[in-house]
Amino acid sequence: MARVVGVHGIGKQRLGEDTLRKEWQPAILDGLRRAGAGTAMTESDLTMAFYGDLFRPAGRYLDAGDPPYTAADVEPGFEQELLLAWWQAAADSDPTVVPPRQAGTLVATPGAAQAALRALSGYRFFAGLALRAMVFDLKQVHRYLTDPDLRAQARQRVLDAVTEDTRVVIAHSLGSVVAYEALCARPGHRVRALITLGSPLGIPHLILHRLQPAPVDLGGPVQAVWPGGDHLVWTNLADEGDVVALVKDLRPHFGRRLRSAVVHNGSHAHDATAYLTDKLCGRALADGLA
C-alpha cells in the first residue's frame, strides 16, 4: 500500500485521483531532489485521497461546469467574512490591491462582496480565475464546515486512503482541514509526518473554532488537539502572499512541536505544485519516510 497520501484543496471538483496524482507526483519528486533525497520515494508510494466530486453539481444535459454564481450569491455571515478576510490579506501583501477600509467597504456594507471580488480579480493568486469559480471555492469551504454528511464523507475518503503502511500525509488548502480532522478521528494511526501547505487551519472563528474535535479556549490562544501521538512531526508551509493561509504560523494554536515555515512560490502563491517542489517540503517528506 502507498506510503504517502496526498489530500487536495479547493476547486478540484472536475478532476480525480489519477489526474491529481499526475500533477503531484513530479512536483513531489522535484522537492525530494531539492532536499537531496531523490531516491526516498518511488512513483508507487503515492496515492491521492480525492473528495472533490462531493462538491461537483450533478450533471444534466445542456449544462456543465460550476453553477453560474455572481457576487449576489455570496451569503452574509461566513462567506462574506471569509471573502473580505481574503481581500484584506491580499492588500497586506500586494500594494496594488486597495484594502477594504480604504475602499470604504465594511463587512455589513451592501455591495461588499462585489467590491471584494472586483479587488481580488486583480490579485496575483486570483488573476485569471472566473468570478463564478471564486465564489464556488468560497462556498466549498463553507459547505464543508456546515454540511455534516459531506464533511463525514470527505474525512472518510482520507481515512480509507491512510493504511498501516502510510507514513506521510501531505495536505493542501481545504484538504489540510479534512486531513487534520481525519487523523484526529483515528487515534493510534502510524503516520509519522503531516505536511500542510497553504492551510487555512489557523483562521480564528471562521475555521479554527469550527474544527472537529473542537479546540479548547483557556483564556489565551485557543488550543487545538494534536492530530497524532508523540511520533508525529507536523510541518506547515505558507507563502506570504497566500491569502487562503491567512495565519502563517499555526504554533500558537496547535503547539510548539509544530514546525512552521514561510516559502516563496512567486506568482503562484497558493498553487499546490509550487509548495511541493520546495526544498522544505521535500525534507519533511524524506524525514517522514526515513
QUIKAGI-V528342 format. One record per backbone hydrogen bond with DSSP energy under -1.0 kcal/mol. NH is the residue of the N-H (numbers start at 0). CO is the residue of the C=O. E is the energy in kcal/mol with one decimal. If there is no record, write none. Layout:
NH/CO/E
NH/CO/E
//
This chain:
3/44/-3.0
4/167/-2.5
5/46/-2.7
6/169/-2.6
14/11/-2.1
19/15/-2.3
20/16/-2.0
21/17/-1.9
22/18/-1.1
23/19/-2.8
24/20/-2.7
27/23/-2.8
28/24/-2.2
29/25/-2.1
30/26/-2.1
31/27/-2.1
32/28/-2.0
33/29/-2.3
34/30/-1.4
35/32/-1.7
36/31/-3.4
39/36/-1.9
44/41/-1.6
45/42/-1.1
46/3/-2.1
48/5/-3.1
53/50/-1.8
54/51/-1.9
62/59/-1.3
68/66/-2.6
72/69/-1.9
73/70/-1.6
79/74/-1.4
80/76/-2.7
81/77/-2.7
82/78/-2.1
83/79/-2.3
84/80/-1.9
85/81/-2.4
86/82/-2.1
87/83/-2.5
88/84/-2.4
89/85/-2.4
90/86/-2.3
91/87/-2.1
92/88/-1.3
93/89/-1.5
96/93/-2.0
102/98/-1.8
103/100/-1.2
104/99/-3.1
108/105/-1.4
111/108/-1.9
114/110/-2.3
115/111/-2.5
116/112/-2.6
117/113/-2.1
118/114/-2.2
119/115/-2.8
120/116/-1.5
121/118/-1.1
122/119/-1.5
126/122/-1.8
128/125/-2.5
133/129/-2.0
134/130/-2.2
135/131/-2.0
136/132/-2.3
137/133/-1.8
138/134/-2.2
139/135/-1.7
140/136/-1.6
141/137/-1.8
142/138/-2.9
143/139/-2.4
144/140/-1.7
145/141/-1.0
146/142/-2.3
150/146/-2.6
151/147/-2.3
152/148/-2.2
153/149/-2.8
154/150/-2.2
155/151/-2.1
156/152/-1.7
157/153/-1.2
158/154/-2.4
159/155/-2.6
160/156/-1.2
161/157/-2.0
165/162/-1.0
166/2/-2.8
167/2/-2.1
168/192/-2.4
169/4/-2.7
170/194/-3.0
171/6/-2.6
172/196/-2.7
174/171/-2.0
175/172/-2.0
177/173/-1.8
178/174/-2.9
179/175/-2.1
180/176/-2.3
181/177/-2.2
182/178/-2.6
183/179/-2.1
184/180/-1.4
185/182/-1.2
188/185/-1.4
191/166/-2.1
192/166/-2.1
193/232/-2.2
194/168/-3.0
195/234/-2.5
196/170/-2.6
197/236/-2.3
202/199/-1.9
205/203/-3.3
206/202/-1.8
207/202/-2.7
209/206/-1.7
210/207/-1.3
215/222/-3.4
222/215/-3.1
223/252/-3.4
227/225/-1.0
231/228/-1.4
232/191/-3.1
234/193/-2.8
235/258/-3.2
236/195/-2.8
237/260/-1.9
241/238/-1.9
245/243/-1.6
252/249/-1.2
253/249/-2.1
254/250/-2.2
257/254/-1.3
258/233/-3.1
260/235/-2.5
262/237/-1.8
267/264/-1.6
270/267/-1.0
274/270/-1.5
275/271/-2.4
276/272/-1.7
277/274/-1.4
281/277/-2.0
282/278/-2.5
283/279/-2.1
284/280/-2.2
285/281/-2.6
286/282/-2.4
287/283/-1.7
288/284/-1.6
289/285/-1.3
//
